[in-house]
Amino acid sequence: MSPRSYHRLSHVSPPAPPVASKKSDRSSERSSVSALRSGKSSAGSSGSGVSVWENVKAVLVTVAIFLAIRTFLIEAYRIPSGSMIPTLLVGDWLFVNKLAYGPHVPFTNINLPGYDEPERGDVVVFVSPNQIDQPEDPNPTLVKRLVAVAGDTIWMRGALLHVNGMPQRQGFAAQQNPRGDGGFSHPLFAWQHQFEVRGTAGGDPPASPTLDDWGPLVVPEGHLFMLGDNRYDSKDGRYWGMVPRENVRGRPVFVYYSYNAQDSDRPLPFLTDIRWGRIGDVIR
């Protein structure tokens, strides 16, 4: 047999009986169908895994964006007390600009730079200095009005606040004391003695500071002094002292929702006693 004839024979199969051919064809078809199904199953399983992971990634990205906005740009706060009446009412919900004074990095003592500095007259959100009389929450986040900055000399006589010798206008709800307890003194006022000064226009400090009569005090470097607009219903700097600058968290911008949460006689006041006229009010 020549090499050429051997080459031809190696590519020619002898004819098979018809029955054997049908069985072979059916077996081949079953194998093809089985392989196809297996491929579809594998592809479906892989596609399902990819889809789940894509959903997880989308959720994680959304949460990360939300937390970044809340931490560094803007955050919502609710007013639970009347210490800032009439500027802020119980039941007001505010948006607070955290970028203005520099956002705080969580779990650190770091404040990033802002584009503004707190000024006298600003309404400010901050973390309170340590309040020894409430151990369950000694450092709450508060909102008050900034009345003095570092280097200022402040005092109060007859309920009238003076800053650097200038009497401050009464427009911040420093109205006459409705309860007549302006002479009230408290052990917590004792912190003031370490900041008292003499020989100023404010005269000598009283032996026992009261709500209406205290100081003169000098605000130390890196600190601020806060008071509530509703002076006789506000636990403020008179009680817990100076606020470190790094405790500042932001500046309230406007009221985005408000309802009568204090003395409403309606059911579900958050739905039935909404203060429509306050929504959108800019906070000054």
C-alpha positions in Angstrom: 0.0 0.0 0.0 1.5 3.3 -1.0 1.6 6.3 1.4 -0.9 8.1 -0.7 -3.5 5.3 -0.5 -3.0 5.1 3.2 -3.7 8.8 3.6 -7.0 8.4 1.8 -8.1 5.4 4.0 -7.3 7.1 7.2 -10.1 9.7 6.5 -12.7 7.3 5.3 -14.9 5.4 7.9 -16.6 2.1 6.9 -20.4 2.4 6.5 -22.2 1.6 9.7 -25.6 -0.2 10.0 -28.6 2.2 10.0 -29.7 1.4 13.6 -26.2 2.1 15.0 -26.3 5.5 13.1 -29.6 6.5 14.7 -28.4 5.7 18.2 -25.3 7.6 17.7 -27.2 10.6 16.4 -29.6 10.6 19.4 -26.7 10.2 21.8 -25.0 13.2 20.1 -28.2 15.2 20.3 -28.6 14.4 24.0 -25.0 15.4 24.7 -25.4 18.7 22.8 -28.6 19.5 24.7 -27.0 18.6 28.0 -24.0 20.7 27.2 -26.2 23.6 26.2 -28.2 23.4 29.4 -25.0 23.2 31.4 -23.7 26.3 29.7 -26.9 28.2 30.3 -26.9 27.2 34.0 -23.3 28.3 34.4 -24.0 31.6 32.6 -27.1 32.2 34.7 -25.3 31.5 37.9 -22.4 33.8 37.0 -24.8 36.6 35.9 -26.8 36.3 39.1 -23.6 36.7 41.2 -22.5 39.8 39.1 -26.0 41.3 39.6 -26.0 40.9 43.4 -22.5 42.4 43.6 -23.5 45.4 41.5 -26.5 46.0 43.7 -24.3 45.8 46.8 -21.8 48.2 45.3 -24.6 50.6 44.4 -25.9 50.6 48.0 -22.4 51.1 49.5 -21.7 54.0 47.2 -25.1 55.6 48.1 -24.4 55.2 51.8 -20.9 56.6 51.4 -22.2 59.7 49.6 -24.9 60.2 52.2 -22.4 60.0 55.1 -20.0 62.3 53.3 -22.7 64.9 52.7 -23.9 64.6 56.3 -20.4 64.8 57.8 -18.8 67.5 55.7 -21.5 69.6 54.0 -25.0 69.7 55.5 -26.9 68.0 58.3 -30.5 68.2 59.6 -31.2 69.0 63.3 -34.4 69.2 65.4 -35.0 71.8 68.1 -36.3 70.1 71.3 -36.3 73.1 73.7 -37.3 76.8 73.9 -33.9 78.2 74.8 -33.6 80.1 71.4 -37.2 81.5 71.3 -38.2 83.5 69.3 -35.4 82.8 66.8 -36.0 79.0 66.9 -39.1 77.3 68.2 -39.7 73.8 69.6 -40.5 71.6 66.7 -38.3 73.4 64.1 -36.2 71.3 61.9 -33.1 72.9 60.5 -30.5 72.4 57.8 -27.0 73.2 59.2 -24.1 74.3 57.0 -21.1 72.3 58.2 -18.7 73.5 55.6 -18.9 77.2 56.7 -16.8 77.0 59.8 -14.9 73.9 58.8 -16.3 70.3 59.0 -15.2 68.1 61.9 -13.6 64.7 61.1 -15.5 62.0 63.1 -13.6 60.2 65.8 -10.7 62.7 65.8 -9.9 66.1 67.1 -9.4 67.4 63.6 -11.4 70.3 62.1 -10.9 70.9 58.4 -10.6 74.5 57.2 -13.9 76.3 56.5 -14.6 79.4 54.3 -15.8 81.6 57.3 -15.1 82.2 61.0 -17.8 82.4 63.7 -18.7 86.0 64.4 -20.6 87.8 67.2 -24.3 87.5 66.5 -24.1 84.2 64.6 -26.4 81.3 65.6 -24.0 78.4 66.0 -24.3 74.6 66.4 -21.6 73.2 68.7 -20.7 70.4 71.1 -21.2 71.6 74.7 -18.3 71.7 77.2 -18.5 69.1 79.9 -21.8 69.4 81.9 -21.0 67.8 85.2 -24.7 67.9 86.3 -25.9 65.6 83.6 -23.6 62.6 83.5 -25.9 60.7 81.2 -25.1 63.1 78.4 -22.3 65.4 79.5 -21.5 66.8 76.0 -24.7 67.4 74.1 -24.9 69.1 70.7 -26.5 72.5 71.2 -27.5 75.6 69.3 -27.0 79.1 70.8 -26.1 82.6 69.8 -22.4 83.5 69.8 -22.1 86.7 71.8 -18.4 87.0 72.4 -15.2 85.8 70.7 -11.6 85.4 71.9 -10.2 88.5 73.6 -13.7 90.1 74.3 -14.5 91.4 77.8 -18.1 90.6 78.7 -20.4 91.2 81.6 -24.1 91.5 82.5 -25.7 94.1 84.8 -29.4 94.1 85.4 -29.9 91.6 82.6 -28.3 93.8 80.1 -25.3 92.2 78.3 -22.2 94.3 77.6 -19.4 93.3 75.2 -16.2 95.4 75.3 -18.1 98.1 77.1 -21.0 98.3 74.5 -24.5 97.4 75.7 -26.1 94.8 73.4 -29.5 95.4 71.9 -32.4 93.5 73.5 -33.7 92.1 70.2 -32.4 88.6 71.0 -35.3 88.0 73.4 -33.4 89.2 76.5 -36.8 90.5 77.7 -37.6 91.2 81.3 -37.5 88.1 83.4 -41.0 86.7 83.6 -40.3 84.7 86.7 -38.4 87.3 88.6 -35.5 85.0 89.3 -32.7 87.1 87.8 -31.0 87.1 91.2 -30.8 83.3 91.1 -27.3 81.9 91.7 -26.1 78.4 91.1 -23.0 76.4 92.1 -22.3 75.9 88.4 -21.7 79.6 88.0 -18.5 79.3 90.1 -16.4 78.5 87.0 -16.6 82.3 86.2 -14.2 83.3 88.9 -11.2 82.0 87.0 -11.9 84.3 84.1 -13.0 87.4 86.0 -11.1 90.7 85.6 -11.2 94.0 87.6 -10.6 97.6 86.6 -12.9 97.6 83.6 -16.0 99.7 82.8 -18.0 96.8 84.1 -16.8 97.3 87.7 -15.9 94.6 90.0 -17.3 91.1 89.6 -20.1 90.2 92.1 -19.1 87.8 94.9 -21.8 85.4 93.7 -22.7 85.5 90.0 -26.4 85.4 89.1 -28.4 85.1 85.9 -28.6 88.9 85.6 -25.3 90.0 87.1 -22.0 88.4 86.4 -18.5 89.3 85.0 -16.6 91.1 83.7 -15.0 88.0 82.1 -12.3 87.8 79.4 -12.9 85.2 76.7 -9.6 83.2 76.4 -7.8 82.5 73.1 -9.4 79.8 71.0 -12.7 80.0 72.8 -16.2 81.5 72.3 -19.1 82.5 74.6 -22.6 81.4 73.9 -26.0 82.5 75.3 -29.6 81.5 74.4 -31.9 84.1 73.0 -34.5 83.2 75.6 -32.2 84.2 78.4 -34.4 83.1 81.3 -35.1 79.7 79.9 -31.7 78.8 78.6 -28.9 76.7 80.1 -26.0 78.3 78.3 -22.5 79.7 78.8 -23.4 81.2 82.2 -23.6 77.6 83.5 -20.9 75.6 81.6 -18.5 78.3 80.5 -16.5 79.0 77.3 -16.7 76.8 74.2 -13.5 75.7 72.5 -13.4 76.7 68.9 -12.9 73.1 67.8 -16.3 72.2 69.3 -18.1 74.3 66.6 -20.0 72.1 64.2 -21.9 74.4 61.9 -24.2 77.3 61.1 -27.9 76.9 60.8 -29.2 78.0 57.4 -33.0 77.7 57.3 -36.0 76.0 58.7 -37.1 73.2 56.3 -40.0 71.9 58.5 -41.8 73.1 61.6 -44.8 72.0 63.7 -46.2 72.9 67.1 -44.4 70.3 69.2 -44.9 72.1 72.5 -48.5 72.9 73.3 -50.6 71.7 70.4 -54.0 70.3 71.3 -54.4 68.5 68.0 -53.9 64.8 67.4 -50.7 64.0 65.4 -49.5 67.6 65.5 -46.6 66.8 63.1 -49.3 66.4 60.5 -52.1 68.6 61.7 -50.3 71.5 63.3 -47.6 72.4 60.8 -46.3 75.9 61.0 -46.4 76.6 57.2 -45.3 80.2 57.7 -41.9 79.1 59.2 -40.9 76.7 56.4 -38.1 78.3 54.5 -37.3 80.9 57.1 -33.6 81.9 57.0 -32.0 81.8 60.5 -30.4 85.0 61.6 
